[in-house]
Amino acid sequence: MADDDNTALAAALRHCATTVEQALDNLLPEVEGTEARLAEAMRYSTLGGGKRLRAFLVMESAALFAVSLTCAARVAASVEMLHAYSLIHDDLPRMDDDDLRRGKPTSHKRFDEATAILAGDALQCRAFEILGEPDTHSDPLARCELVVALGAAAGARGMAGGQMIDMLAEARAHTNPLAGPEVIHLQALKTGKLIQYSAEAGAILGRAPQSQRHQLAAYGRDLGAAFQIADDLLDAEGTAEEIGKAAGKDAAAGKATMVRILGLDMARTHAEMVAKEAASHLDGFGPGADHLRALAAYVVSRRS
């Protein structure tokens, strides 16, 4: 990626993060009284950190169709809440058992396991609540489509299903490890579906034709695949300071990854190839999609 592309993308990512952070702050207000601890835990795990990749995809895809910034930011905030819920639950002792997330103690370490579970549950509910509110879109059909699409991305045929496969794969890692196609399927569900939804959400907001929705969904699908392989590479090669959590846990736990199957060099080459394929789905969108094209190159070169 050229230096100019890097600079422009970095500026766009920062601008998006600022916009979405403000939306999250407004949509997850501090409260007093008996609900204060739950609200604090929800804000702790959602505000002030993360790459905001999914939010960026929503904002950039929405911009292709001249969607209101306020409406796009609400959808971007909702997907970040859904993502935060998934991270809270993934970090629990009965899941991935992580003590650090985004460079700070995980929710169950900062609070306790019960509070972390409830914070995740509440964030998931709030994400769907926001999508259903009239302020998100004036067309009830658009709001319904967003709800259905996010439910599909997050449920048994998406993120939750992928997490289940991941846990089962870890249990059989030393006796019957997953083959390459099975790992691809796992990662498409656990990581890819939510990224795919985020790229398509802007087209839903913009009431775009099905052909353009499909192109953005294909972009998100391939971007998600490249992103996950890059994450696996970071776990193998990065440091805790770079990635904001313990490094080397995948190999130690026998996790099913493309790095384990292909090795570092071939996995990196595969990620770069898939990222280029992702960018090719944007050919019909012109210069308005330049940030999305640059993002495809960025996800495989990042160090955090």
Phi and psi in degrees as GROMACS dihedral restraints (atoms count N, CA, C in turn):
[ dihedral_restraints ]
;  ai    aj    ak    al  type     phi  dphi    fc
    3     4     5     6     1   -66.6    20    10
    4     5     6     7     1   156.3    20    10
    6     7     8     9     1   -60.3    20    10
    7     8     9    10     1   -38.8    20    10
    9    10    11    12     1   -62.5    20    10
   10    11    12    13     1   -40.4    20    10
   12    13    14    15     1   -64.4    20    10
   13    14    15    16     1   -42.1    20    10
   15    16    17    18     1   -59.3    20    10
   16    17    18    19     1   -46.2    20    10
   18    19    20    21     1   -65.0    20    10
   19    20    21    22     1   -46.0    20    10
   21    22    23    24     1   -64.4    20    10
   22    23    24    25     1   -41.8    20    10
   24    25    26    27     1   -65.7    20    10
   25    26    27    28     1   -43.9    20    10
   27    28    29    30     1   -59.4    20    10
   28    29    30    31     1   -42.2    20    10
   30    31    32    33     1   -65.4    20    10
   31    32    33    34     1   -41.0    20    10
   33    34    35    36     1   -66.2    20    10
   34    35    36    37     1   -39.6    20    10
   36    37    38    39     1   -63.8    20    10
   37    38    39    40     1   -42.2    20    10
   39    40    41    42     1   -64.0    20    10
   40    41    42    43     1   -43.3    20    10
   42    43    44    45     1   -62.9    20    10
   43    44    45    46     1   -44.3    20    10
   45    46    47    48     1   -61.7    20    10
   46    47    48    49     1   -45.6    20    10
   48    49    50    51     1   -59.1    20    10
   49    50    51    52     1   -40.8    20    10
   51    52    53    54     1   -65.1    20    10
   52    53    54    55     1   -44.4    20    10
   54    55    56    57     1   -63.3    20    10
   55    56    57    58     1   -45.9    20    10
   57    58    59    60     1   -73.4    20    10
   58    59    60    61     1   -33.7    20    10
   60    61    62    63     1   -60.6    20    10
   61    62    63    64     1   -41.6    20    10
   63    64    65    66     1   -65.0    20    10
   64    65    66    67     1   -41.3    20    10
   66    67    68    69     1   -63.4    20    10
   67    68    69    70     1   -42.2    20    10
   69    70    71    72     1   -63.4    20    10
   70    71    72    73     1   -42.1    20    10
   72    73    74    75     1   -60.9    20    10
   73    74    75    76     1   -40.0    20    10
   75    76    77    78     1   -72.4    20    10
   76    77    78    79     1   -37.6    20    10
   78    79    80    81     1   -84.0    20    10
   79    80    81    82     1   -15.8    20    10
   81    82    83    84     1  -123.2    20    10
   82    83    84    85     1    68.4    20    10
   84    85    86    87     1   -69.8    20    10
   85    86    87    88     1   154.8    20    10
   87    88    89    90     1   -68.1    20    10
   88    89    90    91     1   145.2    20    10
   90    91    92    93     1  -130.7    20    10
   91    92    93    94     1   163.7    20    10
   93    94    95    96     1  -113.7    20    10
   94    95    96    97     1   167.6    20    10
   96    97    98    99     1    89.7    20    10
   97    98    99   100     1  -156.3    20    10
   99   100   101   102     1   -67.9    20    10
  100   101   102   103     1   -22.8    20    10
  102   103   104   105     1   -88.3    20    10
  103   104   105   106     1     0.8    20    10
  105   106   107   108     1   -61.8    20    10
  106   107   108   109     1   -40.7    20    10
  108   109   110   111     1   -65.5    20    10
  109   110   111   112     1   -40.4    20    10
  111   112   113   114     1   -65.6    20    10
  112   113   114   115     1   -45.0    20    10
  114   115   116   117     1   -61.2    20    10
  115   116   117   118     1   -39.8    20    10
  117   118   119   120     1   -62.6    20    10
  118   119   120   121     1   -42.7    20    10
  120   121   122   123     1   -66.0    20    10
  121   122   123   124     1   -37.5    20    10
  123   124   125   126     1   -64.2    20    10
  124   125   126   127     1   -45.4    20    10
  126   127   128   129     1   -67.8    20    10
  127   128   129   130     1   -38.5    20    10
  129   130   131   132     1   -57.9    20    10
  130   131   132   133     1   -42.0    20    10
  132   133   134   135     1   -88.3    20    10
  133   134   135   136     1    -7.4    20    10
  135   136   137   138     1  -112.4    20    10
  136   137   138   139     1   -38.6    20    10
  138   139   140   141     1   -88.2    20    10
  139   140   141   142     1   154.1    20    10
  141   142   143   144     1    72.2    20    10
  142   143   144   145     1    32.2    20    10
  144   145   146   147     1   179.3    20    10
  145   146   147   148     1   173.5    20    10
  147   148   149   150     1    91.6    20    10
  148   149   150   151     1   161.8    20    10
  150   151   152   153     1   -77.8    20    10
  151   152   153   154     1   -19.3    20    10
  153   154   155   156     1    57.1    20    10
  154   155   156   157     1    32.7    20    10
  156   157   158   159     1   -61.0    20    10
  157   158   159   160     1   -45.9    20    10
  159   160   161   162     1   -65.9    20    10
  160   161   162   163     1   -41.6    20    10
  162   163   164   165     1   -61.2    20    10
  163   164   165   166     1   -41.0    20    10
  165   166   167   168     1   -61.6    20    10
  166   167   168   169     1   -40.3    20    10
  168   169   170   171     1   -63.2    20    10
  169   170   171   172     1   -42.2    20    10
  171   172   173   174     1   -61.2    20    10
  172   173   174   175     1   -49.9    20    10
  174   175   176   177     1   -63.9    20    10
  175   176   177   178     1   -43.0    20    10
  177   178   179   180     1   -72.4    20    10
  178   179   180   181     1   -39.7    20    10
  180   181   182   183     1   -69.1    20    10
  181   182   183   184     1   -35.5    20    10
  183   184   185   186     1   -65.6    20    10
  184   185   186   187     1   -37.2    20    10
  186   187   188   189     1   -63.4    20    10
  187   188   189   190     1   -27.4    20    10
  189   190   191   192     1   -61.7    20    10
  190   191   192   193     1   -23.6    20    10
  192   193   194   195     1  -117.3    20    10
  193   194   195   196     1    19.7    20    10
  195   196   197   198     1    55.2    20    10
  196   197   198   199     1    39.4    20    10
  198   199   200   201     1   -73.1    20    10
  199   200   201   202     1   144.3    20    10
  201   202   203   204     1   -52.6    20    10
  202   203   204   205     1   134.8    20    10
  204   205   206   207     1   -59.4    20    10
  205   206   207   208     1   -39.0    20    10
  207   208   209   210     1   -63.7    20    10
  208   209   210   211     1   -45.3    20    10
  210   211   212   213     1   -64.4    20    10
  211   212   213   214     1   -44.2    20    10
  213   214   215   216     1   -62.7    20    10
  214   215   216   217     1   -40.6    20    10
  216   217   218   219     1   -65.9    20    10
  217   218   219   220     1   -33.8    20    10
  219   220   221   222     1   -64.6    20    10
  220   221   222   223     1   -43.9    20    10
  222   223   224   225     1   -67.7    20    10
  223   224   225   226     1   -39.9    20    10
  225   226   227   228     1   -61.4    20    10
  226   227   228   229     1   -41.9    20    10
  228   229   230   231     1   -64.8    20    10
  229   230   231   232     1   -39.0    20    10
  231   232   233   234     1   -64.6    20    10
  232   233   234   235     1   -40.2    20    10
  234   235   236   237     1   -70.3    20    10
  235   236   237   238     1   -31.5    20    10
  237   238   239   240     1   -68.1    20    10
  238   239   240   241     1   -34.8    20    10
  240   241   242   243     1   -65.2    20    10
  241   242   243   244     1   -43.8    20    10
  243   244   245   246     1   -62.5    20    10
  244   245   246   247     1   -42.0    20    10
  246   247   248   249     1   -64.3    20    10
  247   248   249   250     1   -42.1    20    10
  249   250   251   252     1   -62.7    20    10
  250   251   252   253     1   -40.9    20    10
  252   253   254   255     1   -57.6    20    10
  253   254   255   256     1   -44.0    20    10
  255   256   257   258     1   -64.4    20    10
  256   257   258   259     1   -37.0    20    10
  258   259   260   261     1   -69.3    20    10
  259   260   261   262     1   -41.1    20    10
  261   262   263   264     1   -56.6    20    10
  262   263   264   265     1   -47.8    20    10
  264   265   266   267     1   -72.0    20    10
  265   266   267   268     1   -37.8    20    10
  267   268   269   270     1   -59.9    20    10
  268   269   270   271     1   -34.2    20    10
  270   271   272   273     1   -78.5    20    10
  271   272   273   274     1   -11.2    20    10
  273   274   275   276     1   -63.4    20    10
  274   275   276   277     1   153.3    20    10
  276   277   278   279     1   -54.5    20    10
  277   278   279   280     1   -33.8    20    10
  279   280   281   282     1   -82.2    20    10
  280   281   282   283     1    -2.7    20    10
  282   283   284   285     1  -110.6    20    10
  283   284   285   286     1  -107.7    20    10
  285   286   287   288     1   -90.9    20    10
  286   287   288   289     1   -12.1    20    10
  288   289   290   291     1    54.2    20    10
  289   290   291   292     1    62.6    20    10
  291   292   293   294     1  -107.5    20    10
  292   293   294   295     1   143.3    20    10
  294   295   296   297     1   -98.2    20    10
  295   296   297   298     1   -19.6    20    10
  297   298   299   300     1  -123.9    20    10
  298   299   300   301     1   143.1    20    10
  300   301   302   303     1  -148.9    20    10
  301   302   303   304     1   124.9    20    10
  303   304   305   306     1    55.8    20    10
  304   305   306   307     1    36.0    20    10
  306   307   308   309     1    78.0    20    10
  307   308   309   310     1    10.0    20    10
  309   310   311   312     1  -139.1    20    10
  310   311   312   313     1   165.2    20    10
  312   313   314   315     1   -56.4    20    10
  313   314   315   316     1   140.4    20    10
  315   316   317   318     1   -64.7    20    10
  316   317   318   319     1   165.6    20    10
  318   319   320   321     1   -58.0    20    10
  319   320   321   322     1   -43.2    20    10
  321   322   323   324     1   -71.3    20    10
  322   323   324   325     1   -20.4    20    10
  324   325   326   327     1   -82.1    20    10
  325   326   327   328     1   -39.2    20    10
  327   328   329   330     1   -71.1    20    10
  328   329   330   331     1   -36.6    20    10
  330   331   332   333     1  -113.5    20    10
  331   332   333   334     1   -98.4    20    10
  333   334   335   336     1  -166.1    20    10
  334   335   336   337     1   170.0    20    10
  336   337   338   339     1   -62.9    20    10
  337   338   339   340     1   -43.6    20    10
  339   340   341   342     1   -63.1    20    10
  340   341   342   343     1   -43.6    20    10
  342   343   344   345     1   -64.8    20    10
  343   344   345   346     1   -40.0    20    10
  345   346   347   348     1   -62.1    20    10
  346   347   348   349     1   -44.1    20    10
  348   349   350   351     1   -61.3    20    10
  349   350   351   352     1   -45.6    20    10
  351   352   353   354     1   -66.6    20    10
  352   353   354   355     1   -37.4    20    10
  354   355   356   357     1   -62.7    20    10
  355   356   357   358     1   -42.7    20    10
  357   358   359   360     1   -62.8    20    10
  358   359   360   361     1   -45.3    20    10
  360   361   362   363     1   -58.5    20    10
  361   362   363   364     1   -45.2    20    10
  363   364   365   366     1   -68.1    20    10
  364   365   366   367     1   -36.7    20    10
  366   367   368   369     1   -65.7    20    10
  367   368   369   370     1   -39.5    20    10
  369   370   371   372     1   -62.2    20    10
  370   371   372   373     1   -45.8    20    10
  372   373   374   375     1   -62.5    20    10
  373   374   375   376     1   -42.9    20    10
  375   376   377   378     1   -63.7    20    10
  376   377   378   379     1   -36.4    20    10
  378   379   380   381     1   -58.4    20    10
  379   380   381   382     1   -46.5    20    10
  381   382   383   384     1   -72.3    20    10
  382   383   384   385     1   -35.1    20    10
  384   385   386   387     1   -58.1    20    10
  385   386   387   388     1   -45.0    20    10
  387   388   389   390     1   -61.4    20    10
  388   389   390   391     1   -43.0    20    10
  390   391   392   393     1   -62.6    20    10
  391   392   393   394     1   -31.7    20    10
  393   394   395   396     1   -83.3    20    10
  394   395   396   397     1    -8.9    20    10
  396   397   398   399     1   -80.2    20    10
  397   398   399   400     1   142.1    20    10
  399   400   401   402     1   -56.9    20    10
  400   401   402   403     1   -28.8    20    10
  402   403   404   405     1   -63.7    20    10
  403   404   405   406     1   -19.6    20    10
  405   406   407   408     1   -76.6    20    10
  406   407   408   409     1   -36.4    20    10
  408   409   410   411     1  -163.9    20    10
  409   410   411   412     1   143.1    20    10
  411   412   413   414     1   -74.1    20    10
  412   413   414   415     1   -20.6    20    10
  414   415   416   417     1   -93.3    20    10
  415   416   417   418     1   115.1    20    10
  417   418   419   420     1   -58.2    20    10
  418   419   420   421     1   -32.2    20    10
  420   421   422   423     1   -64.5    20    10
  421   422   423   424     1   -39.9    20    10
  423   424   425   426     1   -62.2    20    10
  424   425   426   427     1   -42.5    20    10
  426   427   428   429     1   -64.4    20    10
  427   428   429   430     1   -41.3    20    10
  429   430   431   432     1   -63.1    20    10
  430   431   432   433     1   -41.5    20    10
  432   433   434   435     1   -64.6    20    10
  433   434   435   436     1   -38.2    20    10
  435   436   437   438     1   -63.3    20    10
  436   437   438   439     1   -43.9    20    10
  438   439   440   441     1   -62.5    20    10
  439   440   441   442     1   -47.7    20    10
  441   442   443   444     1   -63.2    20    10
  442   443   444   445     1   -43.8    20    10
  444   445   446   447     1   -65.6    20    10
  445   446   447   448     1   -41.0    20    10
  447   448   449   450     1   -69.0    20    10
  448   449   450   451     1   -39.1    20    10
  450   451   452   453     1   -59.5    20    10
  451   452   453   454     1   -42.8    20    10
  453   454   455   456     1   -65.0    20    10
  454   455   456   457     1   -39.6    20    10
  456   457   458   459     1   -69.0    20    10
  457   458   459   460     1   -29.7    20    10
  459   460   461   462     1   -97.2    20    10
  460   461   462   463     1   -15.8    20    10
  462   463   464   465     1   -89.9    20    10
  463   464   465   466     1  -150.9    20    10
  465   466   467   468     1   -65.1    20    10
  466   467   468   469     1   -25.5    20    10
  468   469   470   471     1   -97.4    20    10
  469   470   471   472     1    12.5    20    10
  471   472   473   474     1  -138.7    20    10
  472   473   474   475     1  -124.7    20    10
  474   475   476   477     1   -59.6    20    10
  475   476   477   478     1   -47.3    20    10
  477   478   479   480     1   -65.7    20    10
  478   479   480   481     1   -40.1    20    10
  480   481   482   483     1   -62.6    20    10
  481   482   483   484     1   -40.5    20    10
  483   484   485   486     1   -63.7    20    10
  484   485   486   487     1   -38.4    20    10
  486   487   488   489     1   -64.7    20    10
  487   488   489   490     1   -38.2    20    10
  489   490   491   492     1   -62.8    20    10
  490   491   492   493     1   -46.0    20    10
  492   493   494   495     1   -61.0    20    10
  493   494   495   496     1   -40.0    20    10
  495   496   497   498     1   -61.1    20    10
  496   497   498   499     1   -43.5    20    10
  498   499   500   501     1   -66.9    20    10
  499   500   501   502     1   -41.0    20    10
  501   502   503   504     1   -66.2    20    10
  502   503   504   505     1   -38.0    20    10
  504   505   506   507     1   -64.7    20    10
  505   506   507   508     1   -38.3    20    10
  507   508   509   510     1   -64.2    20    10
  508   509   510   511     1   -36.7    20    10
  510   511   512   513     1   -67.4    20    10
  511   512   513   514     1   -27.9    20    10
  513   514   515   516     1  -109.1    20    10
  514   515   516   517     1    14.2    20    10
  516   517   518   519     1   -57.9    20    10
  517   518   519   520     1   -36.4    20    10
  519   520   521   522     1   -94.0    20    10
  520   521   522   523     1    -4.5    20    10
  522   523   524   525     1  -117.3    20    10
  523   524   525   526     1   -38.2    20    10
  525   526   527   528     1  -150.1    20    10
  526   527   528   529     1    68.0    20    10
  528   529   530   531     1   -63.9    20    10
  529   530   531   532     1   153.5    20    10
  531   532   533   534     1   -64.0    20    10
  532   533   534   535     1   143.8    20    10
  534   535   536   537     1   -84.1    20    10
  535   536   537   538     1   171.3    20    10
  537   538   539   540     1   -52.4    20    10
  538   539   540   541     1   -51.8    20    10
  540   541   542   543     1   -60.7    20    10
  541   542   543   544     1   -33.2    20    10
  543   544   545   546     1   -69.7    20    10
  544   545   546   547     1   -37.8    20    10
  546   547   548   549     1   -66.2    20    10
  547   548   549   550     1   -41.0    20    10
  549   550   551   552     1   -60.1    20    10
  550   551   552   553     1   -42.6    20    10
  552   553   554   555     1   -64.9    20    10
  553   554   555   556     1   -45.4    20    10
  555   556   557   558     1   -55.0    20    10
  556   557   558   559     1   -50.8    20    10
  558   559   560   561     1   -70.6    20    10
  559   560   561   562     1   -31.3    20    10
  561   562   563   564     1   -62.5    20    10
  562   563   564   565     1   -36.5    20    10
  564   565   566   567     1   -79.4    20    10
  565   566   567   568     1   -52.8    20    10
  567   568   569   570     1   -66.9    20    10
  568   569   570   571     1   -40.8    20    10
  570   571   572   573     1  -112.4    20    10
  571   572   573   574     1   -44.0    20    10
  573   574   575   576     1   -68.3    20    10
  574   575   576   577     1   -37.4    20    10
  576   577   578   579     1   -63.6    20    10
  577   578   579   580     1   -39.4    20    10
  579   580   581   582     1   -72.1    20    10
  580   581   582   583     1   -35.7    20    10
  582   583   584   585     1   -67.8    20    10
  583   584   585   586     1   -40.1    20    10
  585   586   587   588     1   -61.4    20    10
  586   587   588   589     1   -44.8    20    10
  588   589   590   591     1   -58.7    20    10
  589   590   591   592     1   -43.5    20    10
  591   592   593   594     1   -61.6    20    10
  592   593   594   595     1   -38.6    20    10
  594   595   596   597     1   -71.5    20    10
  595   596   597   598     1   -33.3    20    10
  597   598   599   600     1   -81.8    20    10
  598   599   600   601     1   -23.5    20    10
  600   601   602   603     1   -59.3    20    10
  601   602   603   604     1   -37.9    20    10
  603   604   605   606     1   -62.0    20    10
  604   605   606   607     1   -36.5    20    10
  606   607   608   609     1   -70.2    20    10
  607   608   609   610     1   -35.1    20    10
  609   610   611   612     1   -65.0    20    10
  610   611   612   613     1   -45.6    20    10
  612   613   614   615     1   -59.7    20    10
  613   614   615   616     1   -39.3    20    10
  615   616   617   618     1   -84.6    20    10
  616   617   618   619     1     2.3    20    10
  618   619   620   621     1    52.5    20    10
  619   620   621   622     1    44.2    20    10
  621   622   623   624     1   -73.7    20    10
  622   623   624   625     1   156.2    20    10
  624   625   626   627     1   -63.6    20    10
  625   626   627   628     1   157.0    20    10
  627   628   629   630     1   -57.1    20    10
  628   629   630   631     1   -35.7    20    10
  630   631   632   633     1   -60.7    20    10
  631   632   633   634     1   -42.0    20    10
  633   634   635   636     1   -73.7    20    10
  634   635   636   637     1   -35.4    20    10
  636   637   638   639     1   -59.1    20    10
  637   638   639   640     1   -43.9    20    10
  639   640   641   642     1   -66.1    20    10
  640   641   642   643     1   -38.0    20    10
  642   643   644   645     1   -64.4    20    10
  643   644   645   646     1   -43.6    20    10
  645   646   647   648     1   -68.8    20    10
  646   647   648   649     1   -36.5    20    10
  648   649   650   651     1   -63.9    20    10
  649   650   651   652     1   -40.7    20    10
  651   652   653   654     1   -65.4    20    10
  652   653   654   655     1   -41.3    20    10
  654   655   656   657     1   -57.2    20    10
  655   656   657   658     1   -49.2    20    10
  657   658   659   660     1   -63.2    20    10
  658   659   660   661     1   -37.8    20    10
  660   661   662   663     1   -60.5    20    10
  661   662   663   664     1   -49.4    20    10
  663   664   665   666     1   -72.0    20    10
  664   665   666   667     1   -35.6    20    10
  666   667   668   669     1   -61.6    20    10
  667   668   669   670     1   -41.7    20    10
  669   670   671   672     1   -61.3    20    10
  670   671   672   673     1   -39.4    20    10
  672   673   674   675     1   -64.3    20    10
  673   674   675   676     1   -45.3    20    10
  675   676   677   678     1   -64.8    20    10
  676   677   678   679     1   -41.2    20    10
  678   679   680   681     1   -60.4    20    10
  679   680   681   682     1   -43.4    20    10
  681   682   683   684     1   -68.5    20    10
  682   683   684   685     1   -39.3    20    10
  684   685   686   687     1   -63.6    20    10
  685   686   687   688     1   -41.0    20    10
  687   688   689   690     1   -62.3    20    10
  688   689   690   691     1   -38.4    20    10
  690   691   692   693     1   -61.3    20    10
  691   692   693   694     1   -42.4    20    10
  693   694   695   696     1   -64.0    20    10
  694   695   696   697     1   -37.7    20    10
  696   697   698   699     1   -65.7    20    10
  697   698   699   700     1   -40.9    20    10
  699   700   701   702     1   -63.5    20    10
  700   701   702   703     1   -39.4    20    10
  702   703   704   705     1   -62.7    20    10
  703   704   705   706     1   -35.8    20    10
  705   706   707   708     1   -78.9    20    10
  706   707   708   709     1   -33.2    20    10
  708   709   710   711     1  -115.0    20    10
  709   710   711   712     1   -21.6    20    10
  711   712   713   714     1   -82.8    20    10
  712   713   714   715     1   176.9    20    10
  714   715   716   717     1  -111.5    20    10
  715   716   717   718     1   163.8    20    10
  717   718   719   720     1   -60.7    20    10
  718   719   720   721     1   -34.5    20    10
  720   721   722   723     1   -65.9    20    10
  721   722   723   724     1   -37.5    20    10
  723   724   725   726     1   -72.0    20    10
  724   725   726   727     1   -45.6    20    10
  726   727   728   729     1   -98.0    20    10
  727   728   729   730     1    -6.1    20    10
  729   730   731   732     1    76.0    20    10
  730   731   732   733     1    11.6    20    10
  732   733   734   735     1  -155.7    20    10
  733   734   735   736     1   173.7    20    10
  735   736   737   738     1   -60.9    20    10
  736   737   738   739     1   135.6    20    10
  738   739   740   741     1   -97.0    20    10
  739   740   741   742     1   159.4    20    10
  741   742   743   744     1    77.6    20    10
  742   743   744   745     1     8.8    20    10
  744   745   746   747     1   -75.1    20    10
  745   746   747   748     1   -29.8    20    10
  747   748   749   750     1   -62.2    20    10
  748   749   750   751     1   -49.3    20    10
  750   751   752   753     1   -65.2    20    10
  751   752   753   754     1   -41.6    20    10
  753   754   755   756     1   -62.3    20    10
  754   755   756   757     1   -34.6    20    10
  756   757   758   759     1   -90.1    20    10
  757   758   759   760     1    -2.6    20    10
  759   760   761   762     1    70.2    20    10
  760   761   762   763     1    32.3    20    10
  762   763   764   765     1   -63.7    20    10
  763   764   765   766     1   148.6    20    10
  765   766   767   768     1   -81.8    20    10
  766   767   768   769     1   107.6    20    10
  768   769   770   771     1  -137.2    20    10
  769   770   771   772     1   160.6    20    10
  771   772   773   774     1   -70.8    20    10
  772   773   774   775     1   -24.0    20    10
  774   775   776   777     1   -64.6    20    10
  775   776   777   778     1   -42.1    20    10
  777   778   779   780     1   -64.0    20    10
  778   779   780   781     1   -37.7    20    10
  780   781   782   783     1   -79.7    20    10
  781   782   783   784     1   -43.6    20    10
  783   784   785   786     1   -98.6    20    10
  784   785   786   787     1   -22.1    20    10
  786   787   788   789     1    87.7    20    10
  787   788   789   790     1   165.5    20    10
  789   790   791   792     1   -61.7    20    10
  790   791   792   793     1   -50.7    20    10
  792   793   794   795     1   -66.6    20    10
  793   794   795   796     1   -45.3    20    10
  795   796   797   798     1   -69.9    20    10
  796   797   798   799     1   -34.3    20    10
  798   799   800   801     1   -64.8    20    10
  799   800   801   802     1   -40.6    20    10
  801   802   803   804     1   -64.4    20    10
  802   803   804   805     1   -43.2    20    10
  804   805   806   807     1   -62.1    20    10
  805   806   807   808     1   -41.7    20    10
  807   808   809   810     1   -64.4    20    10
  808   809   810   811     1   -42.0    20    10
  810   811   812   813     1   -61.4    20    10
  811   812   813   814     1   -42.5    20    10
  813   814   815   816     1   -64.3    20    10
  814   815   816   817     1   -37.9    20    10
  816   817   818   819     1   -66.3    20    10
  817   818   819   820     1   -44.2    20    10
  819   820   821   822     1   -66.7    20    10
  820   821   822   823     1   -36.6    20    10
  822   823   824   825     1   -62.7    20    10
  823   824   825   826     1   -40.8    20    10
  825   826   827   828     1   -65.2    20    10
  826   827   828   829     1   -38.0    20    10
  828   829   830   831     1   -64.0    20    10
  829   830   831   832     1   -38.8    20    10
  831   832   833   834     1   -58.9    20    10
  832   833   834   835     1   -48.6    20    10
  834   835   836   837     1   -61.9    20    10
  835   836   837   838     1   -31.6    20    10
  837   838   839   840     1   -65.2    20    10
  838   839   840   841     1   -23.8    20    10
  840   841   842   843     1   -71.3    20    10
  841   842   843   844     1   -10.0    20    10
  843   844   845   846     1   -98.1    20    10
  844   845   846   847     1     8.0    20    10
  846   847   848   849     1   -57.3    20    10
  847   848   849   850     1   -30.7    20    10
  849   850   851   852     1   -85.7    20    10
  850   851   852   853     1     2.1    20    10
  852   853   854   855     1  -101.7    20    10
  853   854   855   856     1    -6.3    20    10
  855   856   857   858     1    70.4    20    10
  856   857   858   859     1  -164.5    20    10
  858   859   860   861     1   -66.2    20    10
  859   860   861   862     1   -17.5    20    10
  861   862   863   864     1   -62.5    20    10
  862   863   864   865     1   -20.0    20    10
  864   865   866   867     1  -100.1    20    10
  865   866   867   868     1    14.3    20    10
  867   868   869   870     1   -60.6    20    10
  868   869   870   871     1   -38.9    20    10
  870   871   872   873     1   -65.1    20    10
  871   872   873   874     1   -36.4    20    10
  873   874   875   876     1   -67.6    20    10
  874   875   876   877     1   -37.7    20    10
  876   877   878   879     1   -64.4    20    10
  877   878   879   880     1   -44.6    20    10
  879   880   881   882     1   -63.7    20    10
  880   881   882   883     1   -34.2    20    10
  882   883   884   885     1   -62.6    20    10
  883   884   885   886     1   -36.6    20    10
  885   886   887   888     1   -60.9    20    10
  886   887   888   889     1   -39.4    20    10
  888   889   890   891     1   -72.7    20    10
  889   890   891   892     1   -36.2    20    10
  891   892   893   894     1   -64.7    20    10
  892   893   894   895     1   -40.6    20    10
  894   895   896   897     1   -62.6    20    10
  895   896   897   898     1   -24.0    20    10
  897   898   899   900     1   -97.8    20    10
  898   899   900   901     1    -5.1    20    10
  900   901   902   903     1  -110.4    20    10
  901   902   903   904     1    -7.8    20    10
  903   904   905   906     1   -66.4    20    10
  904   905   906   907     1   159.2    20    10
  906   907   908   909     1  -120.1    20    10
  907   908   909   910     1    18.1    20    10
